[in-house]
Amino acid sequence: MSNKQTKSDVILIGAGVMSATLGSLMKELAPEWEIKVFEKLGNSGAESSNEWNNAGTGHAALCELNYTSEKPDGSMDISKAIKVNEQFQVSRQFWSYLVKSDLIRRPQEFIMPMPHMSYVQGEKNVNFLKKRYEALVNNPLFQEMEFSDEPEKLREWMPLIMDGRSSDEPTAATKIDSGTDVNFGALTRLLFDHLKDNNVDVNYQHSVENLKQASDGSWEVKVRDTANDNIEHHNARFVFIGAGGKSLHLLQKSGIPEGKNIGGFPVSGLFMACSNPEVVEQHQAKVYGKAKVGAPPMSVPHLDTRYIGNKKTLLFGPFAGFSPKFLKAGSMFDLATSVKPDNLTTMIASGAKNIPLTKYLIKQVMQSKEQRMEELREFLPNAKSEDWELVTAGQRVQVIKDTEDSGKGTLQFGTEVVSADDGSIAALLGASPGASTAVQVMLDVLEQCFPQNMKEWEPKIKEMIPSYGVSLTENPELFREIHASTARALHLEEDQEHSLDIEEKVLEKV
Ligand SMILES: Cc1cc2nc3c(=O)[nH]c(=O)nc-3n(C[C@H](O)[C@H](O)[C@H](O)COP(=O)(O)OP(=O)(O)OC[C@H]3O[C@@H](n4cnc5c(N)ncnc54)[C@H](O)[C@@H]3O)c2cc1C
């Protein structure tokens, strides 16, 4: 057993996209701070942030139907869509700043232009999509959106999806070309390379086992070096728990009152990946459908063109499922050990409320490959079983808490920052919209935990993120400027040329 003990300003637990983003923001705002990272796996971006473990959608509400809902009076509520889009613009600006400042290079390794489309069938859904389109298209953030219910147009937009469909079935789609495919795994690794180059001490195979607040308000963090089974003790003024699904357990270990009465519900994900290059070549978009009745919002079916490891591929899913693990590399006891005396009634209430969801997830997990192919064929009528194989994606742990509106044990589908009153520790829980909004969420962590520094930091934040604190919806000129400049910095405007370039490389490989 070693007696290694250190003191630093900041400890980041977990090497996913959230810690990578917070560390990178801190390096710009307080370069003198000493930062340590502890990650239990052997590499960064290996859990949910990994490119095979999430869908890689730059969520900006351009195609995800669950970010808009119909109000009882029949009008469309687009407030969530605006919020998610504005948050993605914040991410684009920070990534552009890092590229322009030469802190990370080759943005094409992590972000690609990719048309985003929504596709629906049936009269009711077509009417919903049309109404959604009409509500969004007058907003500057969604101005480029197109709508069509003409089969010929849809065939042009998504030939693979329209192939084999009868033209008397009502169908419609919206399309917007300024969507993106983001490789969050590559982004996380680029950010950690940058942090390591700038004296951040990144420790892999180091699992955080416990946290305790010292009498001076700092945190004592107990860490196991899993390579040689040594225990180490590290102290920091501020701790960020960015442990993905495991954040809840560590938050509970911290004992802060803000972490009480919160539970977690794990939902696993599976994709079908297409292995036939001829089929892959016929699709160039992210196409989102409508969630089935009873399905949770994170299992909205979508067919995505992805570029992973310089190879173009197609993924369909995610199929939701149930596993008690809180991480892909987690333990079968994660769910059971997350139940504590303070969240017991919350968990029991949630269990009773969510019986239909649990049944749905168990049914999903029991599906055979052929049953999954049937779901895929609702999207791609001519899909052949031999062209598709199953890929296990990441685990999402949805937050369960008591709310005023919905009562005890309510399942939340968003991302939540839980921080101590004294600002000495914060944890990130939940997984949606997730990585796309990492920059805004980490700015929220800074605002909650370092209110005394915000005034001093504001000019630098505005240099990095010109829209900081400003609504882009209400400032269309600023939006257009920012959208154009970030597209240039992130190489998103070379659209056709760039995709062709990649496709040529892929064809060479095939
Ligand atoms: C199926 C699926 C699809 C998704 N699709 C999208 C999408 O299209 N777009 C999008 O924006 N988001 C998407 N997300 C969400 C997104 O992947 C997550 O929000 C994001 O990756 C979370 O990052 P993180 O850094 O919080 O967690 P993670 O990437 O999971 O990283 C947490 C890290 O903490 C480490 N860790 C855990 N416990 C400890 C410990 N005790 N000590 C040390 N280290 C520890 C883990 O090993 C891991 O490396 C999706 C997620 C899933 C599961």
The ligand as an SDF file (V2000), in Angstrom:
LIG
                    3D

 53 58  0  0  0  0  0  0  0  0999 V2000
  -27.1070    5.0800  -26.3970 C   0  0  0  0  0  0  0  0  0  0  0  0
  -26.6940    6.5280  -26.1760 C   0  0  0  0  0  0  0  0  0  0  0  0
  -26.8540    7.4400  -27.1910 C   0  0  0  0  0  0  0  0  0  0  0  0
  -26.4860    8.7830  -26.9840 C   0  0  0  0  0  0  0  0  0  0  0  0
  -26.5630    9.6400  -28.0310 N   0  0  0  0  0  0  0  0  0  0  0  0
  -26.1330   10.9160  -27.8890 C   0  0  0  0  0  0  0  0  0  0  0  0
  -26.1200   11.8010  -28.9960 C   0  0  0  0  0  0  0  0  0  0  0  0
  -26.4730   11.4200  -30.1170 O   0  0  0  0  0  0  0  0  0  0  0  0
  -25.7080   13.0790  -28.7880 N   0  0  0  0  0  0  0  0  0  0  0  0
  -25.3140   13.5200  -27.5640 C   0  0  0  0  0  0  0  0  0  0  0  0
  -24.9820   14.6920  -27.4470 O   0  0  0  0  0  0  0  0  0  0  0  0
  -25.2980   12.6960  -26.4920 N   0  0  0  0  0  0  0  0  0  0  0  0
  -25.6840   11.4160  -26.6160 C   0  0  0  0  0  0  0  0  0  0  0  0
  -25.6450   10.5500  -25.5520 N   0  0  0  0  0  0  0  0  0  0  0  0
  -25.2580   11.0790  -24.2270 C   0  0  0  0  0  0  0  0  0  0  0  0
  -23.7460   11.2370  -24.0960 C   0  0  0  0  0  0  0  0  0  0  0  0
  -23.0910   10.0890  -24.5610 O   0  0  0  0  0  0  0  0  0  0  0  0
  -23.4050   11.5050  -22.6390 C   0  0  0  0  0  0  0  0  0  0  0  0
  -24.1740   12.5950  -22.1690 O   0  0  0  0  0  0  0  0  0  0  0  0
  -21.9440   11.8770  -22.4150 C   0  0  0  0  0  0  0  0  0  0  0  0
  -21.0690   11.0230  -23.1150 O   0  0  0  0  0  0  0  0  0  0  0  0
  -21.6560   11.8230  -20.9270 C   0  0  0  0  0  0  0  0  0  0  0  0
  -20.3120   12.1600  -20.7010 O   0  0  0  0  0  0  0  0  0  0  0  0
  -19.6720   12.0150  -19.2710 P   0  0  0  0  0  0  0  0  0  0  0  0
  -18.3320   12.5920  -19.3510 O   0  0  0  0  0  0  0  0  0  0  0  0
  -20.6170   12.5610  -18.2610 O   0  0  0  0  0  0  0  0  0  0  0  0
  -19.6700   10.4260  -18.9930 O   0  0  0  0  0  0  0  0  0  0  0  0
  -18.8020    9.2360  -19.5970 P   0  0  0  0  0  0  0  0  0  0  0  0
  -18.3770    9.4680  -20.9920 O   0  0  0  0  0  0  0  0  0  0  0  0
  -19.5640    7.9820  -19.3130 O   0  0  0  0  0  0  0  0  0  0  0  0
  -17.4920    9.2850  -18.7230 O   0  0  0  0  0  0  0  0  0  0  0  0
  -17.4720    8.9910  -17.3540 C   0  0  0  0  0  0  0  0  0  0  0  0
  -16.1190    8.4220  -17.0180 C   0  0  0  0  0  0  0  0  0  0  0  0
  -16.0030    8.2810  -15.5980 O   0  0  0  0  0  0  0  0  0  0  0  0
  -15.2690    7.0970  -15.3410 C   0  0  0  0  0  0  0  0  0  0  0  0
  -15.5440    6.6680  -13.9650 N   0  0  0  0  0  0  0  0  0  0  0  0
  -16.6920    6.1580  -13.4630 C   0  0  0  0  0  0  0  0  0  0  0  0
  -16.5650    5.8900  -12.1550 N   0  0  0  0  0  0  0  0  0  0  0  0
  -15.3130    6.2640  -11.8080 C   0  0  0  0  0  0  0  0  0  0  0  0
  -14.5770    6.2400  -10.5900 C   0  0  0  0  0  0  0  0  0  0  0  0
  -15.1190    5.7860   -9.4610 N   0  0  0  0  0  0  0  0  0  0  0  0
  -13.3010    6.6820  -10.5940 N   0  0  0  0  0  0  0  0  0  0  0  0
  -12.7310    7.1570  -11.7430 C   0  0  0  0  0  0  0  0  0  0  0  0
  -13.3770    7.1860  -12.9200 N   0  0  0  0  0  0  0  0  0  0  0  0
  -14.6530    6.7590  -12.9520 C   0  0  0  0  0  0  0  0  0  0  0  0
  -15.7800    6.1290  -16.3960 C   0  0  0  0  0  0  0  0  0  0  0  0
  -14.8890    5.0480  -16.5820 O   0  0  0  0  0  0  0  0  0  0  0  0
  -15.8950    7.0380  -17.6090 C   0  0  0  0  0  0  0  0  0  0  0  0
  -14.7200    7.0450  -18.3780 O   0  0  0  0  0  0  0  0  0  0  0  0
  -25.9830    9.2090  -25.7290 C   0  0  0  0  0  0  0  0  0  0  0  0
  -25.8020    8.2690  -24.7100 C   0  0  0  0  0  0  0  0  0  0  0  0
  -26.1400    6.9390  -24.9210 C   0  0  0  0  0  0  0  0  0  0  0  0
  -25.8910    5.9330  -23.8330 C   0  0  0  0  0  0  0  0  0  0  0  0
  1  2  1  0
  2  3  1  0
  2 52  2  0
  3  4  2  0
  4  5  1  0
  4 50  1  0
  5  6  2  0
  6  7  1  0
  6 13  1  0
  7  8  2  0
  7  9  1  0
  9 10  1  0
 10 11  2  0
 10 12  1  0
 12 13  2  0
 13 14  1  0
 14 15  1  0
 14 50  1  0
 15 16  1  0
 16 17  1  0
 16 18  1  0
 18 19  1  0
 18 20  1  0
 20 21  1  0
 20 22  1  0
 22 23  1  0
 23 24  1  0
 24 25  2  0
 24 26  1  0
 24 27  1  0
 27 28  1  0
 28 29  2  0
 28 30  1  0
 28 31  1  0
 31 32  1  0
 32 33  1  0
 33 34  1  0
 33 48  1  0
 34 35  1  0
 35 36  1  0
 35 46  1  0
 36 37  1  0
 36 45  1  0
 37 38  2  0
 38 39  1  0
 39 40  1  0
 39 45  2  0
 40 41  1  0
 40 42  2  0
 42 43  1  0
 43 44  2  0
 44 45  1  0
 46 47  1  0
 46 48  1  0
 48 49  1  0
 50 51  2  0
 51 52  1  0
 52 53  1  0
M  END
$$$$
